[in-house]
Amino acid sequence: MLKIYHAPRTRGFRVIWLCEELDIPYEIVPVDFSPTYRATPEWRKMNPVGKVPVMTDGALTMYESGAMVQHVLDTYGDNRLQPARGTAEQAIYLQWSWFAESTFARPLGEMVNHKRMFAENASQAVIDEMKDRARQCAQAVSDGVAGKQWILGDQFSAADIMLGYSLRLYGLLMDESLPDNAESYWQRMSARDAFKTGQAADMGTGK
Ligand SMILES: N[C@@H](CCC(=O)N[C@@H](CS)C(=O)NCC(=O)O)C(=O)O
């Protein structure tokens, strides 16, 4: 059984939501998210830079939420939730999946880290700059999903799950609403049954 080492509201939600969409069994192993625990040799053996999530699949231990999503799809997905390999559609699927983590979630995550590290000495200029980057990403998603149901068109895919976590983080951290198309996209994804059961599990009220 897949084990997802996870702390509430963090990126492990992507894998939880994916497992719910695919209806495959998984177990959530709660991780103490304190910087002290994450710096211990015990946790650094699981994730060398002390982050969450980590996932195990039998003898395999891995970190990076996007890589976990791809592993689960390729191993248990039965060709669901991703376009065929080598197609132009797959290239766009990869583009949005990578964008979700490496471009969109990055300034949001750094805002959290900056505030945690510097507390009352946090620089407003740094935070404002991160917000501006996140705002540009939200606009790119809004433009990308214009006239479509999901980011690839009619077909829901794991790229929506990757982006969904970034949109969720945006909602938690930004004091402004999403641009219109991104907001309705967010409403559609968060209305999915698998999102709701995944969110309950994420917050510790589900499985
Ligand atoms: N690219 C990594 C990012 C992991 C990450 O930044 N996780 C956050 C929680 S969602 C974390 O552990 N932050 C603590 C820190 O960076 O100190 C992934 O997608 O798994």
The ligand as an ORCA input file, in Angstrom:
! r2SCAN-3c Opt
* xyz 0 1
  N       8.983     20.698     -4.677
  C       8.667     20.038     -3.433
  C       8.387     21.120     -2.390
  C       8.175     20.546     -1.010
  C       7.840     21.653     -0.012
  O       8.278     22.836     -0.139
  N       7.074     21.296      1.012
  C       6.695     22.251      2.018
  C       5.325     21.907      2.579
  S       4.115     21.906      1.322
  C       7.706     22.180      3.159
  O       8.076     21.106      3.582
  N       8.136     23.343      3.624
  C       9.038     23.461      4.710
  C      10.305     24.149      4.340
  O      10.556     24.406      3.156
  O      11.067     24.433      5.252
  C       7.470     19.101     -3.621
  O       6.662     19.360     -4.524
  O       7.340     18.109     -2.879
*
